[in-house]
Amino acid sequence: MQSIQPVLDWLIDGARSDARSEEVLAALCRRLVACGMPLSRVAVFVTTLHPDVMGRRFVWKAESGVTTSEALFAQVEADDFQQSPFATVYNTRRTIRYRLAAGEYPDIPVLRDLISDGATDYVAYPLLFSDGTIHVATWATGQPSGFTSEQLRGLESVIAPLARVAEIRALRRTASNVIETYVGNQTGERILAGKIRRGYVETIRAAIWLSDMRSFTTLAERLPPQALVDLLNQYFDCQVPAIIDHGGEILKFMGDGLLAIFPFADGGKPSEVCTRALDSAREAWARVDDLNARRGEPPIRFGLALHLGQVMYGNIGGGNRLDFTCVGPAVNLAARLEKVAAKLGRTIVASAEFSAQLPNAFKPLGEYSVAGFVAPQAVFGLSEEANRSESDPSPQDRA
């Protein structure tokens, strides 16, 4: 076997020739094989910080290259994972080796699969990150006699620099995951691009979504705390995917309220943006109906206002505690129209600006005085929605 020092030098230099994690693994395996390392399968498992995903697995095979997959928390708790070499390394923090050709291995699915693919030897090393966390790299060969002592020493020398490279990329992904989880993808991209100074704002045109759950105060008094949180999560599960799937950006959860925008793309047409926002609203409404059918009484009811206008989008806050959000009269109007929706017993209402883009979808409901605006505001309701009034608006509310 040739010296693998050039491979080590490449890793120590940060594997800068390859940006993505899967590219790094593919390049590493290719370079090791070129040095005479008889690899048939290599896997790296790295845990991550994500609300749904425990970690990511990268698998290289000599005949097919690299594939990636995510391990959900439920999968990690299953017996197959708990019995796997990954779990053994996590729990013991030690290297393990199974001489497959000699029959020296436990009868577990991953090893049976390796043997059926012709593997004769298997070794799993802990990847130690600087924060003390454990991750795993595994190596398999189809060489008849398994790995030689020289080859194992070579693999051992790869582990430390590989751990550093993996940690750097894992930290980048963790930062991206955390930012996307809490502020959204589009806002997160702006933050990671360096737009973090207080007072940095840009004026953008967008469709605005502002929704609120009905009778939330009553529910909060009746339900135990955890049951209330579970109900909120189920409710938001009806709205968030619908918004994201139609190109929207979640900006803020406000108790039981939600603020989102559908920004205009360069050259985007207002009617196209409003169509996506309305499709999202209808889908969320249908999801809530499905949830109500499953959970029974009391049903979840909500109100949603859609508006179209300019917003100031950027960093607002005090000191070094900032919020990347949107403000402006257009956001204020959306909030006021949502209150009108409650008075009218409507689920979805829209402003004149929004409804003008989709005239066939809405019908006028009248003009209403709203706080903070001198002139009465025209309110429009979905043509297909019956007026299920919770209470008639008082005379002073109607202009």
Salt bridges, closest charged atoms under 4 A:
ASP13 OD2 - ARG16 NH2 2.86
GLU22 OE2 - ARG20 NH2 2.47
GLU23 OE2 - ARG20 NH1 3.94
GLU70 OE2 - ARG173 NH2 3.86
GLU104 OE1 - ARG99 NE 3.71
ASP107 OD1 - ARG112 NH1 2.81
ASP121 OD2 - ARG97 NH2 2.61
GLU167 OE1 - ARG164 NH2 3.34
GLU202 OE2 - ARG190 NE 2.94
GLU272 OE2 - ARG276 NE 2.66
GLU283 OE1 - HIS246 NE2 3.75
GLU283 OE2 - ARG287 NH2 2.92
ASP323 OD2 - LYS252 NZ 2.21
GLU338 OE2 - ARG214 NH1 2.55
GLU338 OE1 - LYS339 NZ 3.71
GLU353 OE1 - HIS307 ND1 3.73
GLU384 OE2 - ARG282 NE 3.02
GLU385 OE2 - ARG388 NH2 3.72
GLU390 OE2 - ARG301 NH1 2.42
ASP397 OD2 - LYS343 NZ 3.26
